[in-house]
Amino acid sequence: MGVVYWNKEHTTESRLREERHKFILDGSGIEVVVRSDGSIPWGGVSHGVHWGTLVPFLKGCQKQLGAARRPMSRHETFAILNRIKGTEVWPDGASVDELD
C-alpha cells in the first residue's frame, strides 16, 4: 500500500511511540523503514540543493527501491492519523514542589 520512513529516536518515550505507530501502520499495510541517521535528504528539492549529488542519490534509490509509489488517498491518511492520535485526557501529574 505505501511506505513511511523516519529516523530512529533514542529516548524511551520516543521508542515506545515509534513501536505503537509502527504496529498501527503495519496493520494498515504500510511498510515502515527506520533509519539511524539523517542520510535521507528530506529538505526541498528546488532551492539550495546541489543537483550533482541529489540526482545520483535519487537514481540510486530508484535502482534499489523501484519507482516511487503513489501516495495514499487523503481519506486513508486521516483514518491512520486518527488511530495514532494520543490521549485526549492527560493523567494528573505532580507539581514541581512535590518532586524529590
Secondary structure, DSSP 8 states (H G I E B T S, - for coil): -EEEEEE---SHHHHHHHHHHHHHHHHTTEEEEEESSS-S--S-SSTT--HHHHHHHHHHHHHHH-S------HHHHHHHHHHH---SS------GGG--
